[in-house]
Each structure stands twice: as C-alpha cells, then as structure tokens.
Amino acid sequence: MFDIEWLKPGVFLGSIAFALIGVLVFWICFIIVDKITPYDLWGEIVEKKNMALAIVVAAMCLSIGMIVAAAVHG
C-alpha cells in the first residue's frame, strides 16, 4: 500500500551521496564561471550593489543547478 523504498539504508545513503556530488559539481562550476569573468562577482554584487549582475548570476546558478540535477538524476 505505502511505498517506503526510500527508507532503506542503501537508497537513503545513495540519495545523500548523489546530493553531495551534485552540490560539489555545482560549486566547481560556479568557481570556474567566477574565475573566467573579467571582474570580481562578489565585489560587484555585494559591495557595489549591482542588481543586474545579481540577477544574471542567479539565473546562471539556477541553470547550472538544473543541469547538475538532470545529470545526477538520470
């Protein structure tokens, strides 16, 4: 009746492992993008309050996250 497949230790640990791999790949991609841009993203967004750049970086983060999720999921 109720499927509790996700409560099995192997499935649960596998999910945690894939989540960690996804976060690691996302972080590496973000660092690469930060390094190839000609200016300091953090300084532009936080110190200079560049809202347009913040929106672009947010869209980039969502895009990388969707790609990593699709790659890890299937």
Chimera marker file (.cmm) of the C-alpha trace (Angstrom):
<marker_set name="trace">
<marker id="1" x="0.000" y="0.000" z="0.000" r="1" g="1" b="0" radius="0.5"/>
<marker id="2" x="2.584" y="2.589" z="1.124" r="1" g="1" b="0" radius="0.5"/>
<marker id="3" x="5.915" y="2.506" z="-0.619" r="1" g="1" b="0" radius="0.5"/>
<marker id="4" x="8.704" y="3.133" z="1.852" r="1" g="1" b="0" radius="0.5"/>
<marker id="5" x="11.519" y="2.228" z="-0.521" r="1" g="1" b="0" radius="0.5"/>
<marker id="6" x="13.331" y="5.489" z="0.258" r="1" g="1" b="0" radius="0.5"/>
<marker id="7" x="13.698" y="4.488" z="3.928" r="1" g="1" b="0" radius="0.5"/>
<marker id="8" x="16.021" y="1.601" z="3.112" r="1" g="1" b="0" radius="0.5"/>
<marker id="9" x="19.609" y="2.435" z="4.123" r="1" g="1" b="0" radius="0.5"/>
<marker id="10" x="21.071" y="1.836" z="0.671" r="1" g="1" b="0" radius="0.5"/>
<marker id="11" x="18.554" y="4.086" z="-1.050" r="1" g="1" b="0" radius="0.5"/>
<marker id="12" x="18.867" y="6.784" z="1.604" r="1" g="1" b="0" radius="0.5"/>
<marker id="13" x="22.682" y="6.809" z="1.549" r="1" g="1" b="0" radius="0.5"/>
<marker id="14" x="22.661" y="6.769" z="-2.245" r="1" g="1" b="0" radius="0.5"/>
<marker id="15" x="20.417" y="9.827" z="-2.263" r="1" g="1" b="0" radius="0.5"/>
<marker id="16" x="22.714" y="11.626" z="0.160" r="1" g="1" b="0" radius="0.5"/>
<marker id="17" x="25.755" y="10.710" z="-1.946" r="1" g="1" b="0" radius="0.5"/>
<marker id="18" x="24.170" y="11.973" z="-5.172" r="1" g="1" b="0" radius="0.5"/>
<marker id="19" x="23.072" y="15.179" z="-3.437" r="1" g="1" b="0" radius="0.5"/>
<marker id="20" x="26.617" y="15.804" z="-2.221" r="1" g="1" b="0" radius="0.5"/>
<marker id="21" x="28.037" y="15.065" z="-5.673" r="1" g="1" b="0" radius="0.5"/>
<marker id="22" x="25.520" y="17.479" z="-7.204" r="1" g="1" b="0" radius="0.5"/>
<marker id="23" x="26.419" y="20.255" z="-4.774" r="1" g="1" b="0" radius="0.5"/>
<marker id="24" x="30.131" y="19.667" z="-5.360" r="1" g="1" b="0" radius="0.5"/>
<marker id="25" x="29.759" y="19.796" z="-9.150" r="1" g="1" b="0" radius="0.5"/>
<marker id="26" x="27.621" y="22.942" z="-8.854" r="1" g="1" b="0" radius="0.5"/>
<marker id="27" x="30.199" y="24.641" z="-6.639" r="1" g="1" b="0" radius="0.5"/>
<marker id="28" x="33.053" y="23.751" z="-9.004" r="1" g="1" b="0" radius="0.5"/>
<marker id="29" x="31.102" y="25.107" z="-11.985" r="1" g="1" b="0" radius="0.5"/>
<marker id="30" x="30.353" y="28.316" z="-10.123" r="1" g="1" b="0" radius="0.5"/>
<marker id="31" x="34.019" y="28.790" z="-9.216" r="1" g="1" b="0" radius="0.5"/>
<marker id="32" x="35.008" y="28.249" z="-12.845" r="1" g="1" b="0" radius="0.5"/>
<marker id="33" x="32.490" y="30.832" z="-14.041" r="1" g="1" b="0" radius="0.5"/>
<marker id="34" x="33.672" y="33.244" z="-11.344" r="1" g="1" b="0" radius="0.5"/>
<marker id="35" x="37.286" y="32.807" z="-12.472" r="1" g="1" b="0" radius="0.5"/>
<marker id="36" x="36.577" y="33.367" z="-16.186" r="1" g="1" b="0" radius="0.5"/>
<marker id="37" x="34.617" y="36.579" z="-15.675" r="1" g="1" b="0" radius="0.5"/>
<marker id="38" x="36.757" y="39.709" z="-16.016" r="1" g="1" b="0" radius="0.5"/>
<marker id="39" x="35.668" y="41.174" z="-12.651" r="1" g="1" b="0" radius="0.5"/>
<marker id="40" x="35.028" y="40.096" z="-9.080" r="1" g="1" b="0" radius="0.5"/>
<marker id="41" x="31.437" y="38.829" z="-8.887" r="1" g="1" b="0" radius="0.5"/>
<marker id="42" x="31.226" y="39.095" z="-5.102" r="1" g="1" b="0" radius="0.5"/>
<marker id="43" x="32.574" y="42.647" z="-5.062" r="1" g="1" b="0" radius="0.5"/>
<marker id="44" x="30.238" y="43.774" z="-7.813" r="1" g="1" b="0" radius="0.5"/>
<marker id="45" x="27.134" y="42.245" z="-6.234" r="1" g="1" b="0" radius="0.5"/>
<marker id="46" x="27.727" y="42.896" z="-2.527" r="1" g="1" b="0" radius="0.5"/>
<marker id="47" x="29.889" y="45.994" z="-2.400" r="1" g="1" b="0" radius="0.5"/>
<marker id="48" x="28.712" y="47.880" z="-5.486" r="1" g="1" b="0" radius="0.5"/>
<marker id="49" x="25.096" y="46.606" z="-5.273" r="1" g="1" b="0" radius="0.5"/>
<marker id="50" x="24.976" y="45.633" z="-8.967" r="1" g="1" b="0" radius="0.5"/>
<marker id="51" x="21.407" y="44.257" z="-9.158" r="1" g="1" b="0" radius="0.5"/>
<marker id="52" x="21.591" y="43.388" z="-12.864" r="1" g="1" b="0" radius="0.5"/>
<marker id="53" x="24.660" y="41.222" z="-12.301" r="1" g="1" b="0" radius="0.5"/>
<marker id="54" x="22.981" y="39.609" z="-9.296" r="1" g="1" b="0" radius="0.5"/>
<marker id="55" x="20.036" y="38.589" z="-11.489" r="1" g="1" b="0" radius="0.5"/>
<marker id="56" x="22.368" y="37.192" z="-14.159" r="1" g="1" b="0" radius="0.5"/>
<marker id="57" x="24.329" y="35.207" z="-11.557" r="1" g="1" b="0" radius="0.5"/>
<marker id="58" x="21.076" y="33.908" z="-10.042" r="1" g="1" b="0" radius="0.5"/>
<marker id="59" x="19.905" y="32.740" z="-13.472" r="1" g="1" b="0" radius="0.5"/>
<marker id="60" x="23.288" y="31.103" z="-14.039" r="1" g="1" b="0" radius="0.5"/>
<marker id="61" x="23.045" y="29.329" z="-10.671" r="1" g="1" b="0" radius="0.5"/>
<marker id="62" x="19.574" y="28.024" z="-11.481" r="1" g="1" b="0" radius="0.5"/>
<marker id="63" x="20.752" y="26.826" z="-14.896" r="1" g="1" b="0" radius="0.5"/>
<marker id="64" x="23.811" y="25.039" z="-13.543" r="1" g="1" b="0" radius="0.5"/>
<marker id="65" x="21.661" y="23.519" z="-10.791" r="1" g="1" b="0" radius="0.5"/>
<marker id="66" x="19.130" y="22.187" z="-13.297" r="1" g="1" b="0" radius="0.5"/>
<marker id="67" x="21.869" y="20.692" z="-15.469" r="1" g="1" b="0" radius="0.5"/>
<marker id="68" x="23.569" y="19.035" z="-12.489" r="1" g="1" b="0" radius="0.5"/>
<marker id="69" x="20.233" y="17.717" z="-11.199" r="1" g="1" b="0" radius="0.5"/>
<marker id="70" x="19.395" y="16.215" z="-14.574" r="1" g="1" b="0" radius="0.5"/>
<marker id="71" x="22.851" y="14.674" z="-14.883" r="1" g="1" b="0" radius="0.5"/>
<marker id="72" x="22.767" y="13.182" z="-11.377" r="1" g="1" b="0" radius="0.5"/>
<marker id="73" x="19.178" y="12.012" z="-11.655" r="1" g="1" b="0" radius="0.5"/>
<marker id="74" x="19.341" y="10.140" z="-14.839" r="1" g="1" b="0" radius="0.5"/>
<link id1="1" id2="2" r="1" g="1" b="0" radius="0.2"/>
<link id1="2" id2="3" r="1" g="1" b="0" radius="0.2"/>
<link id1="3" id2="4" r="1" g="1" b="0" radius="0.2"/>
<link id1="4" id2="5" r="1" g="1" b="0" radius="0.2"/>
<link id1="5" id2="6" r="1" g="1" b="0" radius="0.2"/>
<link id1="6" id2="7" r="1" g="1" b="0" radius="0.2"/>
<link id1="7" id2="8" r="1" g="1" b="0" radius="0.2"/>
<link id1="8" id2="9" r="1" g="1" b="0" radius="0.2"/>
<link id1="9" id2="10" r="1" g="1" b="0" radius="0.2"/>
<link id1="10" id2="11" r="1" g="1" b="0" radius="0.2"/>
<link id1="11" id2="12" r="1" g="1" b="0" radius="0.2"/>
<link id1="12" id2="13" r="1" g="1" b="0" radius="0.2"/>
<link id1="13" id2="14" r="1" g="1" b="0" radius="0.2"/>
<link id1="14" id2="15" r="1" g="1" b="0" radius="0.2"/>
<link id1="15" id2="16" r="1" g="1" b="0" radius="0.2"/>
<link id1="16" id2="17" r="1" g="1" b="0" radius="0.2"/>
<link id1="17" id2="18" r="1" g="1" b="0" radius="0.2"/>
<link id1="18" id2="19" r="1" g="1" b="0" radius="0.2"/>
<link id1="19" id2="20" r="1" g="1" b="0" radius="0.2"/>
<link id1="20" id2="21" r="1" g="1" b="0" radius="0.2"/>
<link id1="21" id2="22" r="1" g="1" b="0" radius="0.2"/>
<link id1="22" id2="23" r="1" g="1" b="0" radius="0.2"/>
<link id1="23" id2="24" r="1" g="1" b="0" radius="0.2"/>
<link id1="24" id2="25" r="1" g="1" b="0" radius="0.2"/>
<link id1="25" id2="26" r="1" g="1" b="0" radius="0.2"/>
<link id1="26" id2="27" r="1" g="1" b="0" radius="0.2"/>
<link id1="27" id2="28" r="1" g="1" b="0" radius="0.2"/>
<link id1="28" id2="29" r="1" g="1" b="0" radius="0.2"/>
<link id1="29" id2="30" r="1" g="1" b="0" radius="0.2"/>
<link id1="30" id2="31" r="1" g="1" b="0" radius="0.2"/>
<link id1="31" id2="32" r="1" g="1" b="0" radius="0.2"/>
<link id1="32" id2="33" r="1" g="1" b="0" radius="0.2"/>
<link id1="33" id2="34" r="1" g="1" b="0" radius="0.2"/>
<link id1="34" id2="35" r="1" g="1" b="0" radius="0.2"/>
<link id1="35" id2="36" r="1" g="1" b="0" radius="0.2"/>
<link id1="36" id2="37" r="1" g="1" b="0" radius="0.2"/>
<link id1="37" id2="38" r="1" g="1" b="0" radius="0.2"/>
<link id1="38" id2="39" r="1" g="1" b="0" radius="0.2"/>
<link id1="39" id2="40" r="1" g="1" b="0" radius="0.2"/>
<link id1="40" id2="41" r="1" g="1" b="0" radius="0.2"/>
<link id1="41" id2="42" r="1" g="1" b="0" radius="0.2"/>
<link id1="42" id2="43" r="1" g="1" b="0" radius="0.2"/>
<link id1="43" id2="44" r="1" g="1" b="0" radius="0.2"/>
<link id1="44" id2="45" r="1" g="1" b="0" radius="0.2"/>
<link id1="45" id2="46" r="1" g="1" b="0" radius="0.2"/>
<link id1="46" id2="47" r="1" g="1" b="0" radius="0.2"/>
<link id1="47" id2="48" r="1" g="1" b="0" radius="0.2"/>
<link id1="48" id2="49" r="1" g="1" b="0" radius="0.2"/>
<link id1="49" id2="50" r="1" g="1" b="0" radius="0.2"/>
<link id1="50" id2="51" r="1" g="1" b="0" radius="0.2"/>
<link id1="51" id2="52" r="1" g="1" b="0" radius="0.2"/>
<link id1="52" id2="53" r="1" g="1" b="0" radius="0.2"/>
<link id1="53" id2="54" r="1" g="1" b="0" radius="0.2"/>
<link id1="54" id2="55" r="1" g="1" b="0" radius="0.2"/>
<link id1="55" id2="56" r="1" g="1" b="0" radius="0.2"/>
<link id1="56" id2="57" r="1" g="1" b="0" radius="0.2"/>
<link id1="57" id2="58" r="1" g="1" b="0" radius="0.2"/>
<link id1="58" id2="59" r="1" g="1" b="0" radius="0.2"/>
<link id1="59" id2="60" r="1" g="1" b="0" radius="0.2"/>
<link id1="60" id2="61" r="1" g="1" b="0" radius="0.2"/>
<link id1="61" id2="62" r="1" g="1" b="0" radius="0.2"/>
<link id1="62" id2="63" r="1" g="1" b="0" radius="0.2"/>
<link id1="63" id2="64" r="1" g="1" b="0" radius="0.2"/>
<link id1="64" id2="65" r="1" g="1" b="0" radius="0.2"/>
<link id1="65" id2="66" r="1" g="1" b="0" radius="0.2"/>
<link id1="66" id2="67" r="1" g="1" b="0" radius="0.2"/>
<link id1="67" id2="68" r="1" g="1" b="0" radius="0.2"/>
<link id1="68" id2="69" r="1" g="1" b="0" radius="0.2"/>
<link id1="69" id2="70" r="1" g="1" b="0" radius="0.2"/>
<link id1="70" id2="71" r="1" g="1" b="0" radius="0.2"/>
<link id1="71" id2="72" r="1" g="1" b="0" radius="0.2"/>
<link id1="72" id2="73" r="1" g="1" b="0" radius="0.2"/>
<link id1="73" id2="74" r="1" g="1" b="0" radius="0.2"/>
</marker_set>
